[in-house]
Amino acid sequence: MHVGLATTAAARGLDEDHAPLARAFEALGHSAARPEWEDPTVDWKSFDVVLLRSTWNYTEDLPAFLRWARGVAAVTTLFNPIPTLDWSTDKRYLLDLARAGVPIVPSSIVAPGETWIAPTTDEFVVKPSVGAGSRGARRFLAADVEAARQHAARLHAEGYHTLTQPYLHSVDDYGETALMVFEGAFSHAIRKGPLLARGGGDVAGLFAKETIEPRVPGADELDVAMRAVATIPGGAPLYARVDLIRDPTGQPCVLELEIAEPSLFFDYAPGSADRFARRVLARLGS
């Protein structure tokens, strides 16, 4: 079989998942290529399956990305599938999780043309609801509300909904817990350190630099992650990453779901790339 691990030109050399995943497919007797999603010369039907891996710039033109994904899905098998992408590429899905009883970081979403209202917390984050790699996310003190308002206005002018959340200080010490879930089954987890500096500007490049280490998640984190994955329309997808942060009471809350093109941190869990590749092949009946 021929596997396409879809990427973008700017991500070449930055995707740490690519090498272990390509090796895993090759060890199982299959070839793996790294086509760029924007490249009009790629023959997508030449692939038996296309996996969205490091298409991290999709947030710059989400409609174009989804049109491309529909075109790929029309000629070959695409993971994750279109209904999952439609739902998960805009963080307004957080409100769906909350309605389903899944704890989330409190989130206020404001559309372009609506009035952004400053939160009452001492520190907060304003970011686009369509975003990846912390691009467009900024951290503000309550005293900096005018700067926050200007940032929200800029995002609205660019066509984005704004997502405003309290800055939860547990991230400074405990960090985030990111849980990798393959077909509804927990695989492994990592800890991410804090990403947003107080008063910092926009992230340069495709993503903010991360401090990563393996983590064994708590039972409460596993429970919230599984509940979040269970709410995904259409059921548990082939792959998902659930990013959690603890609130002031210690309760784990969903910061975001990564289902379109998540980093899966294979290098931090020996055997995880092989497990993932085998699940892909099993889905294809190979």
Secondary structure, DSSP 4 states (H G I P E B T S, - for coil): -EEEEEE-GGGTTT-TTHHHHHHHHHHTT-EEE--BTT-TT--GGG-SEEEEEE-GGGGGGHHHHHHHHHHHHTTSEEES-HHHHHHHTSTTHHHHHHHTT--B---EEE-TTSPP---SSSEEEEEESS-STTTT-EEEEGGGHHHHHHHHHHHHHTTPPEEEEE--THHHHT-EEEEEEETTEEEEEEEE---PPTT--PPPSSS----EEE----HHHHHHHHHHHHTSTTSS-SEEEEEEEE-TTS-EEEEEEE-SS----GGGSTTHHHHHHHHHHHHTT-
